[in-house]
Amino acid sequence: ALADFNKSIELNSESSLAYNNRGNIKSDLGDPTGAIEDYDEAINLDPTFAMPYNNRGTAKSKLGDKKSAIADYNKAIEINPSSAKAYSNRGNIKSELLKNYSGAIADYNKAIEINPKDEKSWCLRGRAKNRLDNYQDAIDDLTKAIELDNDYARAWGIRGNVKTLLEDYQGAIDDSS
């Protein structure tokens, strides 16, 4: 795939989409720095294209640059306010790196409002609610994630952990089996 995007860029060096997509491949291959270079070029070619901002935020997050990652997610949302993925990604930074669970829940709420079938946002919101000791709401969100994707192991595991906190040991065992 990388060779294909290299050829695409060779043939059309003005393609913001090709740079964005090559950045995605580099990111998938464990090269967030190389990915950021491609996202930067995609943004230089088309500053109104929201996707490379979102993707660059993810790459910056992998490098631990949470402040810049949030700035990129903010820009992606400014350009495309209907980007559920950008809200969810920004929520991840708020939850996991900043421990701002209420802020994360607000972002997951918006992501779910935009795309109510996104099991990941339901799961992540449930995890954030769990961290605020709001266990029943966490279980409700995790159950919704499982309803959307019965094979979503992460949601099953987190829900089992929450049930353990509630001393619902049989429920936790059932979720873990």
N, C-alpha and C positions, 0 to 999 in steps of 0.2 A: 504494500500500500504506500509506503514511504516513497518508493521509486516512482510510483504513478503520480503522486503529488509533486515530486521534484520535476517530472516531465511537464506536468500541467503548468507549473510556475515558469519553467523554461519557455514554454510556448506562449504564455500570457502572464507576464510579470506584474500586470495590473489587477490580477484577480484576488480581491480581498478574501473571497470564500476559499480559494485554494490555499492561501497562507493560513487561514483559520483551521482548515481541515488538516493541513500538514502539522500544525501546532498540536492538534488533538492526537495525532499519531505519535509525535515526539513525547507528549505527556504520557500516553499509554505505554510507551517504551521506557519510561522512567527518566526522561530528560526534561524536567520542568523548566530549566534555564533555556534550553533550545526552543521549547514550546513558547515561552514568553517572548523570545525574539520574533517568532512567527506571528504571534498575536499582536505584537507591537506594529509589525509591518501591515497586518490586516487593518488595524486601526488607522495607521497613517494613510492607507489607500482609501478607506471609507470610515470616517469618524462617526457616522450615523448607524453603523452596523453593530447591533447590541451584542451579538453572540461572542465575538472575540473578547469583549470586556468581561463577560461572564466566565469564559474559559481561562482568561488570563488571571482572574481572581482565584480560580481553583488552583492554577499552577503556583501562584504566589502563596496561597494557603499551604500548599505542600512544602514550600520553602520556609514556612513559619512567619511570613510577612503579612500578619493579619490586618494591619492598618491599611496597607495598599490593597489587600484582597477586598476588604469592605468598600473601599473607594471604587474599585472596579465593579463590584456588585451594585453599588449605588448608581453608577453611570449606566450600567446595563438596564436597571429598572427605570431610570430617567428616560432613556431612549425607547424602551419597550416595557411599559408598565404592566403588560399582561404576561410577562415572563415568570411563570411559576418557578422555574428552575433557579432563576436569580434570587428570588425571595427565599427559596429553600436553602440554597447555598449560603446566603448571607446569614440565615438562621443557624446554620451549622457552625459558622465562625463565632457567632454570638454565644451559642451553647457550649461548644467544645473548647474554644480557646479563651473566650472572655468570661465564661461562666455567668452570662447574662441570660438566664433561662426565660424570664418574662419577655425580654426583647426577642429572643428566639421564637417563643410561642407566637408573638405578634406576626413575625415573618412567616411562620408555618401556617398561621391562620389565613394569611393573604394567599400563600401558595395553594392551599386547599380550596379557597374561594375561587381561584382561577381554574384549578384542575382538581376537582373533587375525587378523581379516580387515581390520583398519585399516591400509591401505597407508601412510598418512601416518606413523603411529608407527614402522613398520618402517623407513621412509626416514629419519626423523629420528634414530632410534637408530643407523642406519648412518652418518649424518653425524657424530654424536657419537663413535662408535668411530673413524672416520677421523681426527678431531681428536686422538684419543689414540694415533694411529699404529697402531691395531689394524686393519690394512688388510683382511686376509682376512675377519675377522668383519664388517667394514663391507660388503664385497662380498656376503657371504651375506645380510645384512639388506636391502641394496638390491635384490638379485636377488629376494628374497621380495616386496618392494614391487612390483616389476615383474611378478612372477607374478600378484599380486592385481589389478593394473591396468596392463596393457601400454601404456597411453597416458599413464602418469605421467611426464611429461617431466623433472621435477625429479630423480626417482630415476635415470633414464637418465643425466642430466648428471653427477650426483654420482658414480655408478658409473664413468663414463668418466674423471672426474678421478682417482679412486682407482686405476684401472688405469694411468693415466699415471704416478702415483707409484711403481707397481710395475714400471714400464718395460714394461708390456704395451700397447705402442703400437697394435698391430693391434686388440686388444680395445677400446681407447679409441676408435679410429676407428669400429669397428663400433657401439659404443654411441652415437656422435655422428651416425651416418647414419640 
